Amino acid sequence: MKYKVKDINAHKKEFQLPDMKVPVIFHTGQELLPNDHTFEQLENLAKDDRLFHHIAAMSDVHPKKGRKNPTGTAIASQNILMPQINDTAPNCGMRFLKTDLNEENLSEEQISDIFRQLVEAVPTKKYFGTTISHQMALDVARFGSKPLLDHFQIRTKNELENTYANGNLFRDQKISQKDILDCVPSLFFHIGKYRLGILGAAGNHFLDLMKITEIKDEKLAEKLGVKKGQYIFLLHTGSGLLGQYASYMYTPKKKEHLSQQIILKLGTTLFSSQKKRIYERVSQKLKEYKNRDEFLGYDENNLEGQMFLVAHKTAANFGFANRTILTDQIDRTLEKVLGRQVELDLLYDNTHISIEKENHFGQDVWIHRNGAVRANGPSRMKDHSLFSQTGEPVFIPSSMSTPAYLGVGTDNNESTFFSAGHGTGRRAEAQKDRAADKKELFEKMEKSQVKLFNAKSKGVINQDSAYYKDVEEVISGMQDNQIIKLAAKMQPVAVLMY
């Protein structure tokens, strides 16, 4: 590695070169530092004088193809919104579902039966998912998950109460249907109405059944409602095609698929917004910044910035809605296989890709979390009946076959802008024991006593544990830096993935 860092403690490092306006603070030990390409991207971003205080890099920080900023970062700016900091998948996120299932009332055979049914009920790659009307799609854009609850008779406990922002990023503002359609083309909603209830084929979106294997803090675990031997679901997915299209409209980024180019061209050509002349200026900026090292920024106080924020929140609301529908599909499948309604209780649904106005170091700033979750301590969750006592839940999965952890945010984590990693992150180089093909992958999973379902993609072998950082080292660093307080440890039992 050609870059040098300064030790702050065993699990915290500082990186700054003379031309960097702010330092990068790595919240990780030496052995988990990223590759040179990640350093190069962070160095380039840190030259921007619009950034505030520092760049926070989590232990899972790593580059992602086609992105200008690494995954696993939290970055602050004042008055400026910077879409290229974040991935073009607003509210890719994860939810933790508690169940009343345990070792005594669920057998291995039943687990296999459930997941064979879930392969059909929770599609990974599909053109049409759970269909809603065009009007319902617009209602989801405005109100998030709430319109779906009665329509689909959602039975999940704490569905809105325990979702980030109550499942609606427009929660603090009145926004009309016209406001939405002035910023996001109607065509996108005609597509989005067919795209809920799809897990997704991108990256490592997954549905995991996990078993609580160890309680780390009895009182904390009791408050969160988890206990040893209990089965829980972890669900990781995004905002689908509508989220991507709404994000691409305002982000200078090469379109990865021909279909994206066609739909975006059609959508913006047919865009009947009264603000179309403003969007034409945005469109010109996208062309100018597509191949520049500098990052595009929108002033929060002008129409361009306001339009971007509406599109971002619209996309994010579809992420919440997607996970709500997927959970209902899990619920109905469990009842079908087991012959009874299983209690599904949402502990938390948190977003991995977000832009929120927050107060840090005495200033109101925009926090761009890219592959990072908010991890507020109890004092910053004072409006939540449970999390004001515990802190905001944080779940850290690793690979398909290695342990995961449940923790909560602390009040001593200003260094990451009260953020945490959303996983362990990919290694700079895979370990030598990586699976060479699917046959070897299934053999490794079997040895780990984890059932793998679906697994149709060629790229599924890249989710082998050999590609991921050591979860124990990651958790050790998070505890050392007071990012989280641990509640429980979990082990994967069954995995559904494309």
N, C-alpha and C positions, 0 to 999 in steps of 0.2 A: 504494500500500500504506500503510495507516494505522499499522502497527506498526513500531517501531524496534528495531534489533539493534545489538549492540556487537561490533566486530571483534576476534577473537582472532588470526586470521591470514587470508590471502587466501581460504581455503576452510573457515573455521570461524567461527561467529558465536554469540553468547550473547544470549538473550532472557529477560528477567525483569521482571515488574511487581510492585508492592508486595504484592499479595495472593497471589502465587504462592509456594508453600512450597519449591519447587525450581526451578532454572533449566532452560531448554531449550537444549541445545547443538546447533546446526545444523552438520552436517558438509558444508558446501557453500558455493560462492561466491555473491555477491550476486545474480547473474543467474538462479540456479536456486532461489532462495528461493520457498516456496509462496505460495498466495493467502491472503487475509485469513481465509477460513473455516477453513483449516488452523491458522492462528495462534489463532483463537478456540477451536478444539477443544483445542489444546495448553495454552492458558491455563486453560481449565476443568479439565483433568486435573491441571495442576501446582498447583492449589489444594488438592489432596488431601494431607493430612499423613501418609498411610501410604506415600508414595513415598520412595525412597531415593536420595540424592545428586543426581541430575539426570535429565532426560529426554534420551535420545540420538535425534536425528532425522537420518536419512540423506539423501543427495542426492536420492533418489527419493520423498521424503515428499510425500504428497498425500491429500486426503480421498476417502472412498469412500461412496457413497450408503447410508444406513441404518446407518452405523457411527459410534460416539461418539469413536473415536480414529483418527487418520490412519494410513494404510499407510506403512511405511518408518520404524518407530520401535522402539526397544529401551528397556524401562522396568523398573526394579527396585523391589521392595517386600520388606519383611521380614515373614515369617510370614503374609502375606496373599496370597491368590490372587484375581486380579481379572479375571474372564472377559470383561468388556466392553472391556478393552484390546485384545483380540485378535478377529480375524474369526471368524465361526462356521464355519470350515472348517479344523479342526486338521490340520496336516501337509499343507496345500497345499504342494507342493515341486517340486523339479527334480532331474533326474539327467543326468549327462554320461557318454555311452557312447562309448568309443573303438572303432574298427573297424580291420580290416586292409585297408580300401578306400582307394584313392587315385586320382589322376588317370590313372594308367596302367592300372588294372584295372577301372575303372568309367566307362562312357560316359554322355553326357547322355540318350541313348535309354533306357539301362538305369535311370537315375534316374527318368525318367518312368514306366517300367513298374513300378518298385518302389512309387512313390507311388500309382499307380492301384490297385495291389493293397492298399496300406496303408489307403486310404479305406474298404475293406470290412473289413480285418483289425483296424484300430484305430478303432472307432466313436467318434464325437464325441457324438452324441445318440441314445440307445437305451434302451429299457425293460429289456432283458435283455442282460447281457454274458456273461462267462465264469462259468458256474454252478459253485458248490461246495456241499457239504452244509451243513446247519445246524450240525453238529458241527465241520466244518472252519472255518466262520465263527467259532465260539467259540474254536477253536484259534488262529486268526489274531489274535483279540482278545488272547489270553494271550501268544502267542509271536511275533507279528509275521509276517514273511515266511517264516520257516524252514519251517513245515509245508507250504508250497507247493512247495518245491524238489524233493522226491522225487515228490510227487503229480503234478506237471506235467513232471517231468524237465527242470527249468530248466538251461540250458547256459551262462548268462552267467557269465563269470569274475569273481571277487571280489564276488559278489552280496551277501553278508552282510558280509564284511570291510570293504568300502568304502561301506557304508550307515551313515548317522548312527545311533548307538546300536545298531549291528549289526541294524538293522531291527526293533527291539523296545524300546519305551519302558519295559516292565516288566523290563528286563534285569537290574536289581539287586535284584529282589524276587520272592518266590514268591507267585503269585496263583492262586487256584483258579477254576474255572468258576463256582462259587457266588458268589465275590467279584464277578465280572463281572456276573452276573445280578442281584445286589443293587443294582447301580448303573445298569445299562442294560437296558431291557425286552427280553425274548426276541423280541418282534415285530420289533424293529429288525434282529436277526440273520436273521430269515426274509426280510427285504427285502435286507439286505446280501449274502446269499449269491448273489444274482443280479446284483450291481452292480460286480463287479471287471472289469477289462479294458475300461473305458470312459474315453476321454480327457476327456470333459466338454464341456458347451456353455457354461459360465460364463466370462465375461471373456475373458482371452487364454490359456487353456490351449492348448498347441500341441505338435506334434512337428516339429522342425526337423532337416534335414540341413545340416550346416555344413562348410566346408572351412577348415583351418588355413592362413591366408595369410601369417602373419608370426610368427617366433619372437622374443620379447622378451628371454628369458634362456635361453641354450643349456643350461646345466647344470640349471636348474630344469625346463625342458621335457623334457629327457632323463629325469630322475627320474620325472616324471609320465607319461612314455610318449607324448608328442605330438610330431609333427614336421610341417614344412611340406608342404602338399599332401595331408595325411591328412584323410579324412572322419570326422566324428563326429556323433552324434545328441544333441540337447538335447530332453528330454522334461519338460513342465511340466503337472502335474495334481494333483488333490486326493484326499481320502478319501471322496468320493462321498456318497450319501444317508445311509449309516449315520453317517458323520462329522458331517454336518449335524444329524441328529436327536439324536445323543448330545450335541452341543454346545448345541443349542437347549434341551435339558432343563434346563440349568443357567445359561443366559444370558438376561437380560432384553432381548429384541429382538423387534420386530414380525416376524411370519412373513410372508415375501414371497409365498408361494403357498398356495392353499387346500389343496392336497395335504399341505403341511407341517403345517397346522393340524389336519387330520383324523388323520394318522398319529401326531402327537404326543399328541393327545387320546386316541386308541385305546391307544397304547403306555403312557401313564401311568395310564390307567384300568384296564388289564389287568395293570399292574405288580404282580407277586406277591412283591416283595422284602420280606424281614424288616425292612428299613430304610424301608419305605414311609411310616411316620409321620415319619421324618426328612425324607424327600422332600416331604412335605406342607408342612413348614416352608419348604423351598427354594421350592416352588411359590408360596407366599404372598409370599416376598421378590421373586420375579420380577414379580409384579403390582405390588408397591410401587415397584420401581425402573424399571419400563418407561418412564415419562415423566419421570424425575427427572434433574437435571444430575449428581448424585452417582453414583459408581461403586459397584456391588455388590462386596463383598469376602467371601471365605470364609476363616476362620481355618484354617491348615494343620493345626492340632492337634485340630479338632473333626470330627464325623462328616460334616457338610456339606462341608467342605473335602476330606476324604478321598474322599467319593463323587464330587465334581467331578473330582478328579485321576484316579480310575479311569476315568471316562467320557472325559476328555480323552485319556488314553493309549490307551484302546481305539480311539477314533476315529483317532488318529494312526497306530496300527498298520495300519489299513485303508488309509491313504495309502501306506505302504511297500509293502503287498501289491498295491495297484492298479498301482503302477509296476513291480513285479516281473512281474506278468502281462502288462502292456502291452509290456514289453521282450521277453518270450517271444514275443508276437505279432509283433513286429518281426523277431525272430530267424527264426521259421518263414517269414515272408514273404520275407525276403532269400534264404533257401535255395531257396524255391520259384521265385523269379524268376531267380536266378543259377546254380542247379544245383549249389551247393556250400554248405557251412556257413561263414558269415562269422563271424570271431572278434569277439564282442562282449565287451568288457572294461569293467566299471563303474569309472570313475575315482572318482565320488562321487555319492551321493544325499543331498541336504540338504533340510531343512524350512524353509519360509518363515513358518509360523505355529506357535509353540512356547512352552511354559512349562517352564523347567528351573531347578532349584536349582543355583547356582554361587557361587563365591567372588569378590567384587570389592571393591576398596578395603578389604580386611581383614575383610569381613563375608560370611556366607552369606546369599544373597538369592535371591528368585525373579525370574528374568529373563523378561519377557514380550516375545517378538519378534513383531512384527506386520508382515508384509511385509518381513522382514529375516532374514538368515542368520547363523548363528554363524560367526565367522571367527577361530578360535584360531590363534595362532602355534605354532611347533614345541614350545616348552616346555610348552604346555597340551595338546599332543597326544602326550605322551611314551609313551602306551600303544599307539600305532599304529606299526606297523613302518615305513611309508613317510611318513606325515604328521608324524611326530616329526622327520623330516629336512627336510621342505619347508614345513610349515604346512598348515592345513586348506584344501582347494580351495574357491575362490569363483568362480562363473561369472556374468558380468554381460551378459545379453542386452539389446538395445534394442528396436527394432521388428522387423517381419517382413522388412525390406529393408536394415537398417543393421547395421554390424559388432557383434560381441560380443567379450568378452574373458574369458580364463581367468587367474586369479591365485591367490594363496594368502594366508592370514592372516599377520600379523606379531606379534611379541611386544611391540609398542609401541602398542597400540590399546586401552588401558583406557578411553579417552574414549567409545567406543561400546559398552562392556561386551563388547569383542571381538566385534563384530557388523559386518555390511556390508549394503549395499542389495542387493535381489534383482533389480534391473534399473535402468533409468535413470529410470523414473517418468514420469507424464503431465504435460504442460505445463499451466500455469494457463489458457492460451489456445492453441488450435491455430494452427499457421502457416497462412498464406494459401493455400499450394499443396496443401492437403488434398484428397483425392479426394471428389468430390461424390456418387458412386455406385459400384457394383461395377465397372462398365465402366471408369471412370477408375482405380479401384484396380488392376485387372488390367493396365491399360496402364502404370501406374507401376511395378508389380512387374516387368513384362517389360523395361522400360528399365533396371531395376536388375539384370537377369539372374537373377531369383529366380522359381521356379515356385511358384504357389499352387494348392493342391488342396483340394477339398471346398468350403469358403467358402460354406456354405448360409445362414448367418444374415445378417440385415439389418445387425446390429451389427459385422460383420467390417470394415466401412470405418473403424470407430473404432480399428482397429489399424494404420492408416496411419502412416507415420513422422512425419507432420506433428503428430501428437498427443503425441509423445514428446520428452523432453529430449535434448540433444546428448550422445551417448555419450562423445565425446572430452573434453568438459568434465567430465563425471561422473567419468571415469577419472582425469583430471588431479587432481581434488580428492581422490579416494581414495588416490592415491599421495602427495600432499602431506601428508595427514593420517596416513600410514603405516598405513592400514587394510589395504591389500593390497600384495603385490609381484607384478608382472605376469610371466606365463609366455608367453602367446601371444595373438594376435589371430585372430578367425575371421570368416568372411563367410557369411551364409545362402545356400543353394543351392536348397533346396526346403522348403516349409512346408505342413503339414497342420493345418487349424484349422476350427472350426465357424463 
